[in-house]
Amino acid sequence: MCNMTFEENSGENSSERMETVAKALEEVLSSALPQGCITVGVYEAAKSLNVDPDNVVLCLLATDEEEDVALQIHFTLIQAFCCENDINILRVSNMRRLAEILGGVKPGGEPLDLHCVLVTNPQSSQWKDPALSKVNRFCRDSRCLDQWVPVINLPDR
């Protein structure tokens, strides 16, 4: 169900709304990370989606300046799988900021593959986070406007 006001549909508050959603996304990632509810990497995400798609609450596809055809094919397949399984998807620009939020490197010093990031429910319970609700509502509202994979720019700090 789409419950958007005329102002939201016309884009009058769009930059303010995008900033609010970007902040909410940062909150989601920051709170999910210490709980072990983040999966990073295209291949790791694909494995996780295959094993337990019902546990995934959000999928982020991060883009950088490079045009990698293989990566775009992976993105298309992941997007199709997420749409089929009612998983909210966001495209995130500013991979540098995403790396800052998530730590950016593996324990061995190797950089993380941040092109695909999944946020999952903690094993203990269903996650009730107001920031996650805000992001999910944005995704739902975007779908009502036929924007199936909305783009969020994470602002620099």
Phi, psi and chi 1 to 4 in degrees:
 res  aa     phi    psi   chi1   chi2   chi3   chi4
   1 MET       -  134.6  161.9  132.3  -38.3      -
   2 CYS  -103.9  120.6  -62.9      -      -      -
   3 ASN  -122.0   59.2  -64.2  -36.3      -      -
   4 MET  -100.9  144.2  -64.3 -175.7   72.2      -
   5 THR   -81.6  168.6   64.6      -      -      -
   6 PHE   -60.3  -41.3  174.8   74.0      -      -
   7 GLU   -60.8  -41.3  -69.5   81.3   15.5      -
   8 GLU   -66.4  -39.1  -70.9  170.1  -38.1      -
   9 ASN   -67.5  -36.3  -81.8  -34.1      -      -
  10 SER   -81.1  -10.3   66.2      -      -      -
  11 GLY    86.7    9.1      -      -      -      -
  12 GLU   -59.6  -39.5 -163.2  171.6  -68.3      -
  13 ASN  -104.1   18.7  -62.1  -32.5      -      -
  14 SER   -64.0  -41.7   63.4      -      -      -
  15 SER   -68.7  -38.9   63.3      -      -      -
  16 GLU   -65.4  -41.0 -174.8  177.4  -56.9      -
  17 ARG   -66.0  -41.3 -173.3  159.7 -170.2 -116.5
  18 MET   -62.1  -40.9  -70.1  -63.3 -135.8      -
  19 GLU   -63.8  -41.4 -171.4  175.5  -46.6      -
  20 THR   -63.2  -43.1  -58.3      -      -      -
  21 VAL   -68.2  -38.6  173.0      -      -      -
  22 ALA   -62.1  -42.3      -      -      -      -
  23 LYS   -64.3  -41.5  -73.9  179.4 -175.9  176.1
  24 ALA   -63.1  -40.6      -      -      -      -
  25 LEU   -62.4  -43.0  178.8   58.3      -      -
  26 GLU   -59.1  -42.2  -74.4 -171.0   38.3      -
  27 GLU   -62.0  -44.3  -72.1  176.6   37.7      -
  28 VAL   -58.4  -49.6  168.0      -      -      -
  29 LEU   -64.5  -42.4  -65.5  172.1      -      -
  30 SER   -65.5  -35.1  -64.0      -      -      -
  31 SER   -83.2  -28.5   62.8      -      -      -
  32 ALA   -76.1  -32.2      -      -      -      -
  33 LEU   -58.5  -52.7 -170.3   59.0      -      -
  34 PRO   -67.2  -19.5   14.9  -20.7      -      -
  35 GLN   -84.1   -3.8  -63.6 -178.8   58.8      -
  36 GLY    72.8   29.4      -      -      -      -
  37 CYS  -105.1   26.7  -62.4      -      -      -
  38 ILE  -122.0  131.6  -61.9  -76.7      -      -
  39 THR  -118.3  125.9  -58.7      -      -      -
  40 VAL  -116.9  146.9  -64.6      -      -      -
  41 GLY   107.2  140.1      -      -      -      -
  42 VAL   -61.1  -48.3  172.5      -      -      -
  43 TYR   -70.9  -40.7  -63.6  109.8      -      -
  44 GLU   -63.6  -40.4  -68.7   80.9    0.6      -
  45 ALA   -64.8  -42.7      -      -      -      -
  46 ALA   -61.7  -41.3      -      -      -      -
  47 LYS   -63.3  -44.9  -73.6 -170.4  -79.2 -172.2
  48 SER   -63.8  -42.0 -178.2      -      -      -
  49 LEU   -63.0  -37.6  -74.5  166.6      -      -
  50 ASN   -68.3  -40.5 -171.5   43.6      -      -
  51 VAL   -76.7  -45.4  170.8      -      -      -
  52 ASP  -147.0   70.5 -167.8    7.4      -      -
  53 PRO   -65.2  -26.4   22.2  -30.8      -      -
  54 ASP   -69.1  -17.7  -65.5  -26.7      -      -
  55 ASN   -88.4  -10.6 -161.0   35.2      -      -
  56 VAL   -86.8  126.8  177.2      -      -      -
  57 VAL  -104.6  -17.1  -65.2      -      -      -
  58 LEU  -160.9  141.4 -177.5   63.4      -      -
  59 CYS  -122.8  127.1  175.6      -      -      -
  60 LEU  -110.9  131.3  -55.3  176.7      -      -
  61 LEU  -114.8  113.7  -60.3  173.7      -      -
  62 ALA  -100.2  136.7      -      -      -      -
  63 THR  -115.4  149.3   55.5      -      -      -
  64 ASP  -123.6 -167.3   48.9   20.9      -      -
  65 GLU   -73.1  -21.3  -56.6  -55.1  -46.6      -
  66 GLU   -77.2  145.5  -61.8  175.8   22.9      -
  67 GLU  -102.2   94.1  -73.3  -66.1  -40.4      -
  68 ASP  -102.9  110.9 -176.0  -15.2      -      -
  69 VAL   -62.1  -43.1  173.8      -      -      -
  70 ALA   -61.0  -41.4      -      -      -      -
  71 LEU   -64.4  -39.8 -176.4   60.8      -      -
  72 GLN   -64.2  -35.1  -66.5  -53.2  -45.2      -
  73 ILE   -65.6  -44.5  -68.4  169.3      -      -
  74 HIS   -59.9  -43.5  -72.2  -64.8      -      -
  75 PHE   -59.7  -43.7  -82.6    4.4      -      -
  76 THR   -61.1  -43.9  -58.6      -      -      -
  77 LEU   -66.7  -42.5  -65.6  171.3      -      -
  78 ILE   -65.0  -42.7  -70.9  169.5      -      -
  79 GLN   -59.9  -45.2  -73.9  174.1   20.5      -
  80 ALA   -61.8  -43.7      -      -      -      -
  81 PHE   -63.5  -44.1 -171.8   89.4      -      -
  82 CYS   -64.3  -42.5  -71.9      -      -      -
  83 CYS   -61.8  -42.1  -73.0      -      -      -
  84 GLU   -64.3  -29.1 -170.6   72.4   22.3      -
  85 ASN  -107.9   17.2  -72.5  -81.5      -      -
  86 ASP    54.8   43.8  -64.0  -39.2      -      -
  87 ILE  -103.6  126.9  -62.4  168.1      -      -
  88 ASN   -66.7  140.5  -73.0  -39.0      -      -
  89 ILE  -126.5  139.4  -45.8  164.5      -      -
  90 LEU  -131.2  141.9  -77.6  174.6      -      -
  91 ARG   -95.2  132.4 -112.6 -161.2 -141.6 -111.5
  92 VAL  -117.0  127.6  177.3      -      -      -
  93 SER   -99.0  166.5   58.7      -      -      -
  94 ASN    74.8   67.3 -164.1  -12.4      -      -
  95 MET   -62.9  -28.0  -78.4 -172.5   65.2      -
  96 ARG   -62.4  -43.9 -168.8  179.9   84.1 -109.1
  97 ARG   -67.1  -38.9  178.5   65.7 -173.7  134.4
  98 LEU   -60.4  -42.0 -173.8   59.9      -      -
  99 ALA   -64.0  -38.0      -      -      -      -
 100 GLU   -62.5  -43.1  -72.1  172.1    6.9      -
 101 ILE   -66.3  -41.6  -63.4  166.8      -      -
 102 LEU   -94.8    1.7  -63.2  176.9      -      -
 103 GLY    96.6  -29.0      -      -      -      -
 104 GLY    73.8  -19.9      -      -      -      -
 105 VAL  -135.3  150.1  -66.3      -      -      -
 106 LYS   -76.7  164.5  -66.8  179.2 -176.4  176.4
 107 PRO   -52.7  -30.8  -28.2   33.5      -      -
 108 GLY   -81.0    0.6      -      -      -      -
 109 GLY    94.8   -5.5      -      -      -      -
 110 GLU   -75.2  137.1 -177.3 -178.6  -28.7      -
 111 PRO   -66.1  145.9   15.1  -19.8      -      -
 112 LEU   -74.9  148.2  -68.7  172.1      -      -
 113 ASP   -85.6   99.8  169.5   15.2      -      -
 114 LEU   -96.1   14.9  -63.8  173.5      -      -
 115 HIS   -67.2  -26.3  -71.2  103.5      -      -
 116 CYS  -137.7  127.3 -174.6      -      -      -
 117 VAL  -130.0  127.8  177.1      -      -      -
 118 LEU  -108.0  141.1  -61.3 -179.5      -      -
 119 VAL  -109.9  126.0  179.0      -      -      -
 120 THR  -116.2  163.7   56.5      -      -      -
 121 ASN   -71.4  142.9  -88.3  -41.0      -      -
 122 PRO   -62.1  149.9  -13.6   22.1      -      -
 123 GLN   -62.6  -30.6  -64.7  -62.1  -27.5      -
 124 SER   -70.5  -36.9   57.3      -      -      -
 125 SER  -161.7  171.3   65.0      -      -      -
 126 GLN   -71.7  135.2  -69.6  -72.4   12.1      -
 127 TRP   -85.1  119.3 -168.5   17.6      -      -
 128 LYS  -112.5   93.5  -60.5  -64.6  178.6 -155.9
 129 ASP  -119.4  124.4  180.0   -2.2      -      -
 130 PRO   -59.4  -35.2  -10.2   14.3      -      -
 131 ALA   -65.6  -41.9      -      -      -      -
 132 LEU   -63.6  -39.8 -179.9   60.9      -      -
 133 SER   -60.6  -39.2  -63.5      -      -      -
 134 LYS   -65.3  -43.7 -161.3  175.5  -74.5 -172.8
 135 VAL   -65.8  -43.8  170.9      -      -      -
 136 ASN   -62.9  -39.8  -74.6  -21.0      -      -
 137 ARG   -63.8  -40.9 -171.7  170.4   39.0 -103.9
 138 PHE   -60.6  -44.4  172.7   76.3      -      -
 139 CYS   -62.1  -44.1  -70.1      -      -      -
 140 ARG   -62.6  -46.3 -176.1 -173.3   64.4 -124.7
 141 ASP   -63.7  -36.6  -68.6  -12.2      -      -
 142 SER   -64.6  -40.5  -65.3      -      -      -
 143 ARG   -61.4  -35.0  -78.0 -167.0  -59.2  -86.2
 144 CYS   -62.8  -25.3  -70.2      -      -      -
 145 LEU   -97.1   15.5  -61.3  171.9      -      -
 146 ASP    62.0   30.0  -75.1  -28.0      -      -
 147 GLN  -106.9   87.3  -63.5  171.8  -11.1      -
 148 TRP   -72.7  -26.4  -71.3   87.7      -      -
 149 VAL  -131.9   81.7 -174.9      -      -      -
 150 PRO   -66.7  154.1   20.6  -27.5      -      -
 151 VAL  -105.9  131.8  177.4      -      -      -
 152 ILE  -118.4  132.5  -67.1  -67.9      -      -
 153 ASN   -99.7  116.8 -179.0   36.0      -      -
 154 LEU   -76.3  119.8  -68.5  172.7      -      -
 155 PRO   -70.7  148.0   22.1  -27.4      -      -
 156 ASP   -68.4  152.1  -73.5  -41.2      -      -
 157 ARG  -111.0      -  -63.8  -80.3  172.2 -156.4
